[in-house]
Amino acid sequence: MLDIISMTTLLMITFILGLITFLILCIIVGGNSNKTEYERKMEDEEQMKYLENYKNKQIKNRQK
């Protein structure tokens, strides 16, 4: 009896976690597919600025 209960509980938890994972994946993929070209360009520019600042901080830290 305990084996059936534990197996059912395990299957329910696995199903719920799988459903959550699927929904998060849908949100991530859907968020990227609905962007306009302008929004993608702005994100690329923001990422380039961040990487440039990160690189400059690395160089400054090495010089200290």
C-alpha positions in Angstrom: 0.0 0.0 0.0 2.8 2.4 0.9 4.5 1.7 -2.4 1.5 2.7 -4.4 1.1 5.9 -2.4 4.8 6.8 -2.8 4.8 6.0 -6.5 1.7 8.1 -7.1 3.2 11.0 -5.2 6.4 10.7 -7.2 4.5 10.7 -10.5 2.4 13.7 -9.5 5.5 15.7 -8.5 7.3 14.7 -11.7 4.3 15.7 -13.7 4.0 19.1 -12.0 7.7 19.9 -12.4 7.5 18.9 -16.0 4.6 21.1 -16.6 6.3 24.1 -14.8 9.4 23.5 -17.0 7.3 23.4 -20.1 5.5 26.7 -19.3 8.8 28.5 -18.4 10.2 27.3 -21.8 7.2 28.6 -23.6 7.5 32.0 -21.9 11.2 32.3 -22.8 10.7 31.2 -26.4 7.6 33.3 -26.8 9.3 36.4 -25.4 12.1 36.2 -27.9 9.9 35.5 -31.0 7.6 38.5 -30.5 10.3 41.1 -30.5 10.6 43.6 -33.4 13.8 44.2 -35.2 14.3 47.5 -33.4 14.0 45.8 -30.0 16.5 43.1 -31.0 18.9 45.9 -32.1 18.5 47.8 -28.8 19.2 44.6 -26.8 22.3 43.9 -28.9 23.5 47.4 -28.3 22.9 47.1 -24.5 24.8 43.8 -24.5 27.7 45.3 -26.3 27.9 48.2 -23.8 27.8 45.8 -20.9 30.5 43.7 -22.4 32.7 46.7 -23.1 32.2 48.0 -19.5 33.0 44.5 -18.2 36.1 44.3 -20.3 37.3 47.8 -19.1 36.7 46.7 -15.4 38.8 43.6 -16.0 41.6 45.7 -17.4 41.5 48.2 -14.5 41.5 45.4 -11.9 44.6 43.8 -13.5 46.5 47.2 -13.4 45.9 47.6 -9.6 
